[in-house]
Amino acid sequence: MNDAACQRWVRLSDRAAVGEPLTDEDACFLREHGVTCTACAAEARVWESLDRCLAEDSERRTWWR
């Protein structure tokens, strides 16, 4: 995960995660590289899993409030 494409993917995924808008070209790269690179795809799955856990935790907290 040290090559330039992976470093670009990390920068773009961080920007997307905080809600920064991406150009169409950057969004396309983010999707395509995340599918073709096993290291970045694995990282994406970890973040997606964390996001689901946080959403579930948030739903549980609002249930008893």
N, C-alpha and C positions, 0 to 999 in steps of 0.2 A: 504494500500500500504506500510505497514511497515514490511512485512515479508522478509525473506532472498531472496526468489525468485524474489520478486518485486524489491528489491534493486539491485540484479544482473541484472535484465532487464534494469533498469535505467542506470547502469554503461555501459552495452553493447550498449544500444541505443545511449548513448552519444558518445561512441567510434565510432560507425558506422556513426553517423551524421557528424563527422569531418573527415571521410574517412579512419580511421584506419582499417586495415584488421582484420577480426575475424576468429577464427578457425571454421571449419565446425560444431563442437559441439556447439560453442557459437552462430553461425548464426542460427542453428536449434532451440536452446533454445529461441533465440530472437523471431523467428517467432511463435513458438508454444505457448510460454507464452503470447505473445501479442494477441493471438487469444482466449486463455482460461481464462485470467484474465480480468475482466471487467474494473478495474481501469487502468491497463496498456494499454488496448485496447483503452480506452477513451483518454489517454494521447497521444497515437500514432496517433489517428485521429486528435487531435489538431495540432500536429507537421506536419502531412501530409498536413493539410489545410493551415498552415502557409507557408509551402514549395511551395504549388501551388500558393498562393497569391504573394509570392516573385518572382516566375517565371513569373507570369502574369505581375507584375509591371515591371520586367526587359524587357519583350517583348514590353510593351508600351513605355518605355523610348527609346529603340533602334529604334522604329518605327519613331519617329520624329527627331531623330538625323541626 
